[in-house]
Amino acid sequence: MPFREKAARWLQTIDYGYLLPGMGTLPLPLGERLSRLRGLAQFAMDYDWRSLSLKRRFIRSATFQAMQIIMPEAHRLRWFKSTMLRFVHHSREEWQACLYSREVMGKIMDQSRIEGLEQLKRYRKEGRGVVLISCHLDSFCMGMVLLGMHGLPTNVINTSEIENPEIHPQVRAFFQRKYMAMEQRMHGRMPYYQTDKAFFYQALKRGELVTLMGDVPGSKSTVHISFLGRKFRMPLGAWHMAKKTESLVGGYVCLHEGIGKYRVVCMTPREINVNDPVRTLGPVYEFLEHWIRKMPERWIAADLLAGY
């Protein structure tokens, strides 16, 4: 094994096996500050577990390219700063994963707010399932956890790709711990859609929430929409699930507003158009695009944009 690859594996062992879990035990102000320093170091090294798994560093350059697309009128310094901050926000999101199993989540819940919560609770009482589409923006997983902690059973469409043996064992273990802690807080499950797709239909029929990330193009989709100035292969899974279970469709983002303080913004869920997925999901993508354009540096998956 080449020395560079050995060094990368050693770094991930320390980072995901010891550093992040250790940071998660610290008081929130200190842990968050250290997560910022970690993000700056990741930016300097162009260090991301996805690129190390592929043995090709690309996140920093692809994110810089995305910032030029999203903000064509900005200047080079703004693109550079936004690219750097993307790593900072990603590091904070990974640090947050270490909080889900801690008692401090009660304090975080009390300090945070969910816009549109009462409406979601009303649909829950009526037994109406809701498909909530989000994107890899800011504190998206914290949003799922807070929804569940407020009495809304929340389920997440997950992917078995995290089991890829090319991914470092400590990274895979980190995500498994994260998913287990999230499930306990959400009072729901995060099964892989490749092996347990039927579960999500059943959850919707029970009047629960099903969340998914909408900023990953549908590999087999034949429906294209305009998203962030690019032609985007719109995934149709959310529309199919809502159509089959007579569920509503909405969107949400979760924004970090201070130490231990978050704001979940929920787009009003609506009835679907059973004949037109674009008319159904188009408004959701407009909602997501609004927030990405408002704070592009918080879009962790910005490196995907150039490939749309």
N, C-alpha and C positions, 0 to 999 in steps of 0.2 A: 504494500500500500504506500503510495507517494507520501512524503512528509506533509505536504499541504493538506491532503485529505485526512491524515492522522491528526493534524492540529485542529482541523475543523470538527472532527468527531470529539476530540478532547474538550473543545470549547463548548459544544452542545451538552456534553455530559455535565460539566460544571454549571452551565447556565440554567438548563431546565431541570437538572437533578438536585441542585443545591442553592444557586443564587436566587432564582425566582421564588421557590418555596420559602426560603429564608426571608426574603423581602416581604412575603405575604404575612409573616408573623409580627411584623413591626407596627408601631403606631401609624395610622393613616398618613399623617403629614410626612413622616420620614420615608415610609414605603413609596409614596407617590413621588417624592423628590428623587429617590434613587432610581425609580422607573424612568424618570426623565433623563438622568445621566446615562442609564443603560441604553436608552433610545439614541442618544447622541453618539455613543460609542458604536452602536449598530450602524448608524448612518455613515460614520467615518470608515467602517470596515465593509460597508455594503453587505451586512450580515443579516440573513433571514433564513429560517429553517427550510423554506421552500426552495430557495436557490441552492442551499447546501445539499439538499436531497437530490437536486438535478445536476449538482456539480458544475453549476454555471451561474455566476453572479449577474443578475439582471434587474433586480428590484429597483435599485437607485436610478439607473438610466431610463428604465421604462416609466417610472413615476415622474421623472423630470420631463419626459416626452408628454406624458398625460397632462401635466400642469400647463404646458404650452398649448395643448388642445383646448383645455377647459378655460384658460385665461389668455387668449391670444393677444389681448391688448396690454397685458402686463409686461414687465421688464425681466431681464434675466435674473436679477437679484431676488425678485418675488418668486420666480419659479424655483430657484435654489432653496430659498427659505421654506417654501411649502413642501418641497421634497424632503428636506431635513425634518420638518415637523411631522411628516407622515410616519417616520420611524419613531419619533417620540410618542405619538398617539398610539401606535401599534404596541409599543413597549408597555404603555400604561394599560392597554386592554388586556395584555397577557398577564400583567400584575394583578389586575382585577380578578382574574380567574382564581387566584389564590385566596381571595376573600370570601368566596361563596360558601365555604364550609365553616366560616368563623362567626362568632356571636355578633361581631361588629356589623353584620348585615342588618340587624334590627335597627341600629342607629342610622345606617345609610337609608333604610326604608323610610324612617321618620323624617329625614332631611330632604327626601326626594319627592317629586310629584309626577303624576301621570295625567296628562291632558286627554280627556275623553274616557276616563276610567268608568264613570257612572253609566255611560252608554254601553260599554262592554259588559258591565255587570248586569244590565237590563237584558241584553241578549242571552247572557248565561242563564238567567232566571227563566227566560222563554224557551230555553233549550235549543237556541239557534247557534250553530257552529259558525266560527269566523276564521277565515284564512287571512293572516296578517303577513304582508310582504315587506321586507326591509332590505337593507344592503349592508355591506361591511363598512359601515360608517361609525366612527367614534366608539361608543360603548354599547354596541348592538346586543351583546350577550347579557350585559347588565339589565337592559330593557326587558329581555325575556324573563330574567330572574325576578325583577320587581313586579311584573305582571302576575307571575305565579304567587308571589308573596302577598299580593292584594286579593287573593281568593279566586283567581282565574286560572284553572288548570291549563297549563301551557305546554304544548308539544312542539318539538323542533325536527324538521326534516334534515337529517344528518346524512353523511356520505361515508361509505366504507373506504374511500380513498385514503383516509388517515391511517389505515392498516397496512399501507404499502410498505414492504420491508426495506425499501430504499430510504425511508424516513428513519432518523435516528431513534433507537429504542427509548431514550429518555424523553424525546419529544412526544412519541406515541403515548408513553405512560403519563406525561403531563396532561395531554388532552383527555385521556380516560378519566383521570382524577377530576378534571374540570367538568366533564359531562356528568359524572356521578353526583358531584356537588350541585350542579345545576338542576338535575332531575329532582333532587330532594327539595330544593327551594321552589321549583316550578309546579310541584305536584303533578308532573307529567313525565313524558319520556322523550328520548332522542334516538330512536332506532334508525338504522340505515334504510334509505328508501330502496336500495337495491335488493334488500332481503325481506323487508317488512312493510311494503307499501300499503297493504290493506289496513294496517293499524291506523293510519292517518284518516282514512275514510270513516273508520269506526269512531275515532275521537271526535270528528266533526258531527257525526250523528248523535253523539252524547252531549253536544252543545259546548264543546271545549274549543280552545284556540289551537290553531296549527300555524306555526311561523316558518318562513323560509326566506332565503337570501335571493333577491331578484336581480342582482348585478352580475350574475354568472350567466352568460348566454346559453340558450338551449341548443345543445349540440345537434339535435334532430329537428329543430323547429323550422317550419317553413313560413312563419309569420315574422315579418320585419317591421320594426318601428324606429323612429328617430329618437335616439337617446344620447345626450351629451354631444350632439352634433355628428353622431355616427349612426350607421345602419346597424341595428341591434337585433339579433335573433331572439325574439321574446319567448322565454319558457312558457309552456302552456299548462304545466302541471297544476298551478293554483286554480286556473279557470276550470279544468276538468274536475278537480276535487270538489270545488264549490258547486259546479253544475250537477254532479252526481248526488251530492248530499244536501242540496238546496241550502247551502251556506252563503254567508255574506263574504265580501272581499274588502279589505282595507289595507292600510300601510302604517308603519311606525318608524320612528328613529329615536335613539336614546342619546342624549347629549350630556357630557360632563360639564358641570357648572361650578365646580369648586371641590375642595377636599371632602369626600364622602357625600357629595350632593349631585344628583342627576335629574334630568327632566326628560320624560318620555312623551313624545308628541305623537298622538294617534290620529291618523286620517279617518274621517267618518266612514265606517263600513257601509257598503251599499249592495243592493241586489245586483246580480250579474245579468248581462245580456246573454241569453242562452245560445244566440246565433252568431255573436261577434265577440271574440276574445279581445280584440283591440279596443273596442268601445268599453269593455269591462276593465281591462288592465291599464289602458292608456293613462287615465287619471292618476293611477298609483305611480306609474313611472314618471309622470310630471311632478308628483309630490317628492319622489326620491331625487329627481334631478335638481329640484329647487334647493334641497338641503346640501347636495354635493357641490353645487355651484356656490352656495353660500359659504361653505367651509371645506374647500377641496383638500386642504392639508389633513383633514380628518378621515378622508376616504382611504382606508387601508388597502383596498383592492384596486387602487388607481393604476397599478401596473398592467391591469387587464385591458385598459381602454384602447391602447394602440392596436390590439388584436381584434377589436370588434369589427 
